[in-house]
Amino acid sequence: MDFKNRKCYKEEDETTNSLSCLPNEIALDILSRLPIKSVIQSRFACRSWNLLSCDPLLVHMHMSMTMIYQRVCLIFHSKYPLRNQLHFLEFLDDDDNQIVRKFDTPFSDFTPEFSVIGSVNGLLCLIDSSLADSVYIYNPFTRDYKVIPKSIKIQDQIVMFGFGFHPITKEYKVIKIVYYPNANNLKIARKCNGLMTSLRSDVQIYNLGTNEWSSIGETPYRLEKRSSPGVLVSGRLHWMSQLAKYTSRPGRIIVSFDLSNDSFREIPNPDSGALKWTSSHLAVLGGFLSAATHLGNGALDIWVMKEYGVPESWVKMFTLGAYSPRIIGPELQNGGVSLHNFLGGNSVRILCVMKTGEILVEYKGGTLVCYNPDTGEFKNLTFQGMPSNFQTIVHVGSLNPVVPF
């Protein structure tokens, strides 16, 4: 969706504009109930609507309504065939004629290859795939973006990211966990699929409000690269640690980072012990921290922590059975694209719970699947304009500025 070349709003007699005749609070209430795309389009109708759409009160009201109505957008990040692209879908469960549309990324000319670090309150955090010190905050609907100042960089550093917001402090932060290998450790890490057991580290934090990076020193945890970026729940980012076999406490653990006081802590695993030893990934389901343990052949056990931080509140909600959708399309198979690039790591990823109670699941390479936990049935989801292969980001469209009020 590109409004760059749209004409400015029409100059019209305000007396003919019914919205401008309403009290301001009623007009804002009406706009707050519209999908984000409709609010953005209203900016070009007339001067009064344009002013209303920029009202800070509308930003907060619209976000509140988005949460009440559970308006979910899906962002599809595609790296095929040449340049990175972002597409979006306003996911309306009762609409069978939904169309995937392309975003025009204003920084794509100087950052053609990027990775999406996270989505928080309508803001995307992206990094340059080739330069891990180039970071952007971007609202894809308003097209506002901010280039974050570069932080300290050392050659051959191994970097993990997170992007989050704390509901109490109201601060947005980018977390950059940097592991600094020496020459010998780097060779070992590369041979061991990125294991970073003996590497030095540095935790760097960027605060969107102060526009500054700061360092809080080392972290005692060696996080699994595949768990980057972190999963945001209750103002904390979460990662899986690496599998440790030869320490006093073997296995994997869940590590959290509190965005209010910049501190790490451990989150207790489910009692089953499966999370310690099997391939796993974290997700957010219904606002709860969740963990998916891989059983093989695409099957998953889904655990949900119903009360944050309470070990006894872990519940195995359901088991997602084995399923084999189309993962690599003919256009990729014939294009010389490495299957490892699309199937490496976990081949299935839990995304979110939809309003229907069904679970949205992504199979790597570009297949979106809806799973009904009551019936155990799977359904492939396809939409007009969908890219050939993609990574899915669950997103909420908002009017939030990239520089907080």
C-alpha positions, 0 to 999 in steps of 0.5 A: 500500500503506497500513499506516496503518490496519492493526491492531497486531500480535497479542498471542500466546503467544511459545511458539506462534510458530515463528520466535521459537523459532529462533536470532536469526541464523537468523530474520534470515536467513529474513526477509532472503530474503523480498520487501520486502512480505512483511517489512513485513506480518510486522511485524503478525503478533506482537511478536517478528516486529515486533522482528526487522523493525526490527533494523538487521542485518536492514536490511543483510542484506535489502538484500544479498539484494535485490541477489543476487536482483535483486529489482526494484520499479517505481514508477509516478509518475502526475500524472493526473487531479488529484493526483500518485500513486505506484504500485508493482509488485514485478517478478517475472519468473516471475509473470504475475499481478502487480498494481500497488498504490497507495502512500499518500504521507503528505505528499500533503496539503501537497505534492499535486504532486511530482517524483521526483528519484531512488531509492537503496537503497530511498529516494526523493527527491522535490521539490515541483513548484511549490516547488523548495526543498521536498525530501523523503526517503521510504521508500515501504514503511516510510512513513518520510519526512523533510522536508529544510530549505530551501536558499537560493532566488532568484526565477526560478532554474533548478534541476537535482537529483540524489540519490545514495549513495557506497559508501565514505563511506556518505553520502546526498546531495542535489545542487541545481545552481542557475542564477541568471539576471538579467532579460535572461538569463532572457528569452534562456533562455526563448526558447532552450528553457532554454539557460543558457550565460551564467548564474551558478551555485551548487552546493548539497549536502545531506548526509542524515547531517549534516542541513545544506546547504552550497555549493561554489560555481559549476560550469563546466558548463551541464547539459541540463535534460532530463538532470535528475535525475542518473544514479548509477553508482559513487558519482557522479551523471551528466548530459549537458551542453547542446549547445554549437555555438560554443565551442572544444569543440562538442557535448555531453559527459557530466559527473559529480559525485563524491559522495565529494569533491564534485567535477565531472569529464568522462566521455569520450564513445564514439568514434562521436561520435554522443553529441555531436550527437544527442539522447541520454539516460543510464541504468544497465544492469547496473550500468554507465554507459550512453548511448542515442543517438536515431536517429529514429522511436524507434530507439536505439543503446545504448552501455555503459561496461564499465570506468568512466572508461576511454574504450576500454571504451565498447561499442555493445551493441545497436541498439533498432529503431523501435517505435510502441506506444500512447503516449496513451490515449483517456482522455487524448486526450479529456481536453484533455491537451497531447500536448507534455507527454507527448511532449516531449523524448525519446519513449523511455527505457531503464530497466534490464536484467531478469533474463531479459536483456531490456531494459525500456523506457518510452515517454512517456505510459504504455507499458512495453515489454520488448525482447529484444536477441537476437530484436529483438522488442518486447512491451508490458507491462500489469498490473492496476491500472496508472495511465493515464500515468506515469513509471517509476522503477526501485526496490529495496524496502528497510527503510533508515531515512530517517535513516542509522544 
